[in-house]
Structure formats: C-alpha cells, structure tokens
Amino acid sequence: MRTIASNIGSALGDFLGRLHRWSASPERRQPFLHPHRRESLFGIFCNLTARSAIKFGLNEEWLAEILAEELRKSATDDQVLAMGDFSLNNILVHQPPDHGKLRIYVVDWELCRPACPESDLSEIIGSWLSFAHYHRIDNEFPFLPSLYKAYREHYVPDRTRIALRAGLHTMGPGTATLWVNAGGDEAHKQITML
C-alpha cells in the first residue's frame, strides 16, 4: 500500500508541477482569465473555513484577517493555471485487473483558473490531512512527501504560503468531505481543530 501511495503521490506531483511550470507564461493563462470568478471561487473556500471557526468557537480576529488577506490576494494572483479543486475527491485511481500500470485521473476542472501555485498544493494537503486524520493514517505515510518532491522538480512554491493555505483548506473544505460528513459533528470538530 505504501508503494502505491508513493507512486500516486509522485505522479500527481509530477503532473501538477508540469502544469504549473507550463502555465507560468502569461500567454498560456490568458484564455482562462475570468477576474470576476477568481475572488468569488476562493470566497467559497473562505466561507467554509469561517463556518467551521464560528461553529467551534475559533472565530478569532487573526483568522478573519488571514482569510481577508488571502481573499484579497486571490483576486490578483495569476501566476499559474490552477486546477482549482485539487482535492482527494477529484482524483480517480484505477489499476487494471491484470495488475498493469496504475491510471490516475484528475477530474472536475470547472474551477480551473489562474491562481497562485500554492492554491492547488494547499487543497490537496488540506484534503489529505483531513482524510489521514479521520482514517488514522500515520505521519510516515509516503503520499504527501512523494507528491511534494515530484512537484518541486518542476516548480518551487512558497512553503510558508502552502502551510497557511493548507491550514485554511483543512479547516474549510477539509471538513466538507464525505468521510467527515459521515462522522458527524465530532469528526467535523476534530478536523477543524487540526
């Protein structure tokens, strides 16, 4: 299982790093520019984070400031073409019955837009942290390290911004997943408090 997880992480990191490197030139992002969509799309994620914060008594001023700043930045960040919803929910993995090569599909591209590269990385990290916590997967599991290592071969992101946004995504969209919803309010609270 660890080898498969490592292979999936590497393949996703390679794909995402190549996409971000390729789309770093403005002419490749231009057809996807829809300024009116960028802020409103990230606003959805901010609302989920704020909802969790309010529900569990974490509605602190510093969190509101971070959300407002990231929302402001999202209106102008257009460094790369981001998938826009790069979470575990949108990754399909198929292994043929004959144990052939894994097929990995990234689906649900309607939120694709120019954004900062940390956007996609933080989404996958946030959904992974939620999933790993809920299913009690240990910290040594190779999925995320393999993904990040493969990604960095193509593109170098801002690690501080990844950490910040991953926290927001864990607390927001990470609480709106099938596995958290199945666990009720207690699971929602545990993921929010990560």
N, C-alpha and C positions, 0 to 999 in steps of 0.2 A: 504494500500500500504506500509506503514512504517513497519508493522509487517512482511509482505512478504519479504521486503528488508532486514530486520534484520535477518530473518531466512535464506535467501540466503547467506548473509554475514557470518553468523555463520557456515553454512555448508561448505562454501568454505574455511574459515579459519581453521576449524577442519580438512578438507581433506588435505590442504596444510601443516599444522603443523605436521600431522601424516606422510605424505610423507617425509618431511624434517627430522623428528626425525628417521624414519625407515632407511633412506638412509644416515644417518650420519656416519655409519660404512663403511670403505673403501671397504670391500668385496662386499657390495651391489651396490656400484657405479662403480666398476671395469668394468663390461660389457658395460658400457656406455661411457667409456673414449675414446675420439677421439680428442687428443690435437690439431690437425690441424683444427678442426671445432670450438673450443671454441672462439678463438680470432676473427676469421672471422665472426662468428654469432653476437657477441657483436659489431663488427665493423659496421654491418648493422645499428644497432640502433644508434651508434655514428654518422654515416653519415647522418641519418635523422635529428639528433639534430643539427649538423653543418650546414646542408642545411637551416634549419629554422633560425638559428642565422645569417647566411650570408644574407638571403633574407630580414630580417627585421632589419639589421644594429646592431646586437648584437654580432658580431664576436669579442669578447674580448679575450685578451691573457689568462686571468684566466680561461675562459671557455674551451679554447683549452687545457690548462694544465690539467684541471679536466678530460676532455674526454680522453686525452692521458694516464693519470694515471689509470683511470677505465679500459681502453682498455688493458693496461699492466697487471693489476690485473686479468682481465678476462682470461688471458692465463694460470694462475696458480691456480685460485680459483676453488676448487673442494670439498667444504665442505659438500654439499648435492646434491641430484639429483633434478635438477630444471626442471620444465615443459618447460621453455624456451620461451614461448609466452603466458604468463598468463594474457591476456587482456580480456576486456569485449567481444570482437569479438569472443572469443573462449569458451564462456560459454553459454550453452543452458539450458533453464529452461522450464519445461513442467508441467502443472497442469492438471491432468485428468479432463474430463468434469464433473465427479461426485464430484468435489472438493476434491478429495483424496489427498494424500501426494504429495508434490512437488517432481519432479525428476530433478536433476541438473547434467548436463554432462559437463565435461571439455574435449574439443576436440582439434585436431590439434597438435599432440605431436611430429611432426618430428624434432623439435628443442630441444627436451629433451636432457639434458646433465648435467654432474657435473658442479656446479657453486656455487656461494655464495647464501645463503638463501634470502638475500636482493634483489636478482635479480627478483625472482617471485613476491615478495611483491611490489617492485617498479613498476613493469609492471602493476599490477592491480591498484595500486594507480594512476599512470600516466594516464591510460585509463579512470579511474573513474573521476579524476579531469577534464579531457577534456570533458567527457560526461556531468558531472554535471554542468560545466560552460556553455556549449553550450545550455543545456536544462533548465538552470536557477533553478537548484535544490539547496535548502538551505543547509547551513552548518550543520544543526541539523539532516540531514537525516541519519538513523542508519546503512546504508550498511557498510561503512568502519570501524566504531568503533566496530561493531559486528564481522567483519572479523578479525580484529587485536586482539581482546580479545580472540576469539576462537583459533587463531593461537598460541598466547603466552601460552596457556595451554599446548602446546606440544613442543614448540621451542622458544628460546629467541634470537631475531636478534639484530643487531647493528642499533639502531634507527637513528643515525647520517647518516650512510651509506644508510639507507632506504630513508631518506629525500633527500640526494644528488642525488641518482639514480632516485627517483620519479620525481624530477625536470627535469632531463635529459630525462626521458621517457615521461613526459608531453610535453616537448618541441620537442621531436623527434617523436616516434611512436604515441604519443597522437595527433599529427597534421595530421597523415596519416589514419584517421578513416573515415568511411562512413559519420558520422554526420558532421565532419569538412569539408570534401571534398564537401559536398552538400552546405555548406555556403560560399565557395569560399575563395579568399584571405583575406577578412576581418575576417572570422572565423579562418583561419589559423593564422593570426596575433594575434588575441585575445588569442588563446590557447598558442602560443609561448610566449607571454608576461606574462602569469600567473606566 
